[in-house]
Amino acid sequence: MIAHKPAAIELAQAAALGTPALAAIESVNAVAPHEGETVLIVGAAGGVGSYAIQLLVTRGVHVIATGQPGQEECLRGLGADEVIDFTIDDIVEKVKAAHPEGIDGLIDLVNRDPAALERNAQVVRRGGRVATTMNSVNPEALAQRGIQGSNIMAGSTTTPQDLETLAHLAAAGELKVPIAHVFSLEEIPAAFERLQSGAVQGKVVIDCRV
């Protein structure tokens, strides 16, 4: 998938925009939220999650985001209405306490284990929607609870026009491109170490220029 890079976007921003932003669009479309509804994003501080927050906010959605200590300011800056520190709070219990009637959607960007995803889906009301990029949704199991589930693969339903729209939104300052760090080719081991720390806010970028 190819789109022109606007002159106002740096190369690192362009690199950090494509795949995660498209995955975010597809995840948001899969949960199909209406204005005023509530959606939980598990793994909201990462590359996909940071875009999903912003895209949900443009639809007038109330966003609950999970993160680690030190990430709340960033998540709220992207538009999150509620932030849950998953290192000290149980996500399911926290959401149930604040929204006892259930929420409308869940985007899980963390759990590869279907059992873990289904536990998070306990917060979703009957008639709600669940999406994940981790291929851990069991649509039949969720359907038994009256919930629609979708496994998302970036680029499977989006178009070059979607990518171009994202690029122009970023160029106009209407879509933030969160970059955690830019590493050189020689620093690739450090980049993987940063990713494996689990505390990345935004996207890690490798600058291949020498």
Steps between C-alpha positions, in 0.01 A plus 500: 500500500651828387409865552684826445679641803401862562799732526390603851559148635848386601625162379479355850138612528417340166663177613302502824169575332423229245445157651396598856261774390336272244465228765342762726250601232399138446472436873282807549284407202459149640360626831292752302438742786230763496537845652465484877592133530787369712794294372787345696844475337733245660855593401414859420850645531650306210512583131152376410339607825621858479325539165190311610448746785510796263274340241243409764506853639419641154183287509393643835579181691579480873840326511639287783872433450734263682863583562792484739627749759614820332276459196182666624592852389583377149178296472283786620684731261389274216140528618441215748225581753599231751838336554552170683845405630493127433806446719300580813134466400304205363368633167176301508412589857590866449281534190211308655509727805484815287259359238281236669266473202790415269676691227445496125832388360843353570817529291760260642850557362684287754358154565591209276330264744129461411415437866658832604316685225169340591551604863551861389185465287300448820473879519320517165120507508282269295486644149850646533804443280854371556801531268862393530815508288636197689285236324359387835127560448280193496196643320278202584575518873428874512186457289358274771512806727342722236829672414647545152871413477754581227864413436672790323784484247640838404438585138243229436207740453665843478610672179779731379245779532472426872877526533503827308224638723702407809808669357312824431345496847848463651637775277220732611571425868162333544654158568795471736773253401643374831858379457667332795852514358691499172790252485775462242578168329786445744258545789255226396582283808415798722177551305391142568595541864285812518206317342534202731493727804124535448513869588507651152282805439437525128705346220863394487663603170818376332684758286661297220697791355878467529 
